[in-house]
Amino acid sequence: MKPVLISPSILSADFAKLGEEIRAIDAAGADMIHVDVMDGHFVPNLTFGPPVIEKLRPHTKKLFDVHLMIAPVDPFIQDFAKAGADILTVHPEAGAHLHRTIQAIRAAGMRPGVALNPGTPASVIEPVIGDIDLVLVMSVNPGFGGQSFIESQLRKVEQLRRMIDASGRDIILEIDGGLNAETAPRAIAAGVTAIVAGSAVFKGGPDAYAANIRALRPQVNA
């Protein structure tokens, strides 16, 4: 079994020193850097956009795992590509033509992903499973960090695991929301291959980051 990827969400980092925080989680063993982009319209919060991502890009060579919680998406795809995003994940509800959006992400040189809200069924992925590189299961409602894990999303993970295995493609199955040392093992057992964690990684400051990341990968510690 491949080690589960850990993608710390910088939404929980110290915004006053984001560059330092990214360098610290890189050194601590993060596999990707999760960047949550919110527009105050698709979700009830505002974060940051391509200019901030561009400034952060020189601080690490790790993949920028960018989750767009914005609508519309298509007009900004090139901006995120130029800023240095590696994976660009979108919500089906954010536009009328999911397949076209996925094609545009790929054409811009990025790996496309699709995010499923708690109320969005796994079946939405079926028509595009041959065109994506990542599926993100939201185990909280998107928009804010620090929410509690929604247990019912583990059944969705199991459904998606079967779908991905049947497709024969190497698709990252990622989960985001309420992940910690207690919930992450259950998500891994259900079939995820990547964990997004915010407060569970950034709690305790830089000296604790490596231990926090290890705690999310129990099978690696065994």
N, C-alpha and C positions, 0 to 999 in steps of 0.2 A: 504494500500500500504506500502511495506517495504521501509524504508529510502534508498535513493540511496547511494551506496558505493562510497567513495572518495579515490582514489589511487594516492597520489602525486608522480610525477616522479622526482626521485633524479637527473636526468639529469640537472635540473635547480638549484640544491642545490650548496652550496659552497663546492667544492671538497676538500678544505684544511681542512675541519672539518665535514666530512660526518657523523661520528658517532653522533656528537652533533646535526646535522641537523635532523637525523632520530629520535633521542629522542625528539626533539622539535615538529616535526609533529605528532608523536605518541601522545604526551601530548595534542596537539591542536585538536585532534579528527579524525585523519586519520584512515581509516578502513583497508587499505592495503598499502604496500610500493611498488611502481612501479619501476622496475629496467630494464632499456633499455640496452641491450647487442648488440653492433654493431661490425662488423668485418672488415670494410673497403673494403669488397668484395661484400657482398649481398647488403649493403647500403654504401654510400660514407662518412663514418665516423667511428671512433674508439672510444670505451668507455672502458669497463672493463669486466672481466670474473669471473670465479668461485672463484679465490683467494680473490678478493675484496669482493664478496658477503659473503664468509666465515668469513671475518674479521668484516663485518657489522652485521652479524646475532645476536651476543650477545646484540646488542643495542636496540632490540625491540622483542616483542612476536607477533607482527602483521604479517599477511601473507605477504610473499615476492612474489609479482606478477611479475614474470620475463618474459620479452618479448624478445625472441631471434630473432634478425635480423642478422642471420648468416647462412652460408651454407658451408658444410653440417652441419646438426644438430645432427644426431644419435651418432657420436663418443663422444659427449660431454654431453649426457643426464645424465650419472652416475655422472659426475663431478659436475653438477649443483644440483643434488639430495644431494650429500655429502656436498655441500657448504651451503645447507639450503633453497633452493628454495621450495616454497609450490605449486605454480601454474607455469607451464612452457608452454608458448605460442609460437607457431611456425607458419611460413608462408607456405602455400601449395607449393609455388614456390621454397622452400629451399631444397626440396628433391624429389625423384621419387616416394616414397611410403608413402603418408600421413598417411594412416591407421596404417601401421606398426610403424611409428614414435609415433603416439598417444598411441599405445599399449605399446611401450617401456617406454614412460613417466609414464604411469599408473603403469607399473610393477616396476618402480624405486621408487614408493611411492609418486609421485606428481600428481596433478590434471592437465590434459591436456587442453590446449586452442589452438584455431586457429585464426590467425590474417589475416584480409582481407585488402589489399592495396586498394587505391581508384579505381584502374582499375580492381580489382578482384571481380567477381560477387558473390552475396549471394548464388547462387545455388551450389557453391563449397562445402558448408557446408552439403548439403543434405545427401551424402553417409556416413557421419561420425557423424551426429547429435546425434546418440544414444551413442556415445563414448566419448564425450567431456563435459567439465564443464564450459567452457568460450568461447565466441566469441568476438574478439576484432576488431572493425571497425576503420580503420585508416582514420581520417578525414583530414590528410595531407599526403604527400608522406613521407615515413619513411627515417630517416637518420639525421635529424636536429630538434632541438627544435625551438620554437618561430615562426612557420609558421602560415599562415592564414587558418582559417577553410574553408573546401570545402563543400559548402552547399548541393551539390548533394548527399552526403553520408547520409543525413537524410532519403532519400527514401530507401536506402539500410537498414538502421536501421529498418524502418517500415516493410520491407520484412522479415528481420530476426526475428522481434518480432512475426510476424504471424507464421513463421516456428517453432520457439521455443515453442510458445503456443500450436501449433498443436501437437508437440512431447510429451507434458505432462511432460517434464523434467525441473528441476530447474537449468537452464543454465544462468550464468552471461552474460549479454549483455553489453559489455564495449565499450567505445569510447575514442579515443586518438588523439589529435592534434587540437590546436587552441581553446581549451575549456577555457571559462571564465564566468563571471557572466551574460554575454549576450547570449552566445551560449549554455551554459550548459542547461538552461531551455528548449530550443528548442529540444535538444537531449533527454532530459528526457521525453518531451511530445511525441516524436517519439517512445519511448519504451526502452531506455537504462536503465540499473540498476546499472551501475558503470561508474564513470567519472575519467579519467586520466587527471591530470593537472600539469603542471610544473611551468611556470612563474606566473600563476594566484594564485598559493599557496605560492610560495617562495618570491614573491615581498614584500618589506617592512620589511623584517627581521623577526626573531622569534616572536616578540611581535604582529605581524600582522597575523600569521599563522592561529590562531583559527578563526578570522573573515573572512579570505580568504576562508577557508574551508566551513564555514557556508554560504557564498555567493554563493557557487556552489550547495547548497541544498535548493532552495527557498521554497519547500513544507514543509521542516522541520521548517523553520523560521515562517511560517504562524501561 
